[in-house]
């Protein structure tokens, strides 16, 4: 199983994984607006991988199978230090 990964033009570290290259028909309109321009990053063969760094690979495979896409949100930043506070 292959997937195609796109980077959001509006949000750092937000990625959209698609079941088919350049096929955005399954992506809801509101999500597409929030995501902005989808810049192609890479093609990934999921059948050769056991895990991915920041997302559960089984959850990704299931989402691609069920709805045709998966949205990877940016990681949450905790413990931010503010200078001068």
C-alpha positions, 0 to 999 in steps of 0.5 A: 500500500502506497500513500502520498504525503502533502505539507500544508501551506498554512500550518507548520508540521501539518501533513495530509496523507492520501491513498491516491496521488493528487486525489483530493476529492475525499478531503472535506471542503472545510479541511481543505480550506484550513490546510491551504495549498497542498505541497507534495512531499513524498510517496511512501510504501506502507507495506515496507514499514512497521512504524512511523515516527509520529503517527500510528501506522495501523491508524494511518492504513485504516484511515486511508482504506476507510476515508481515503485520507489522514491528517497529521496535526502538528505536535503540541508544544508544552512547557513554553518558556517566556522571556521577561515574564 
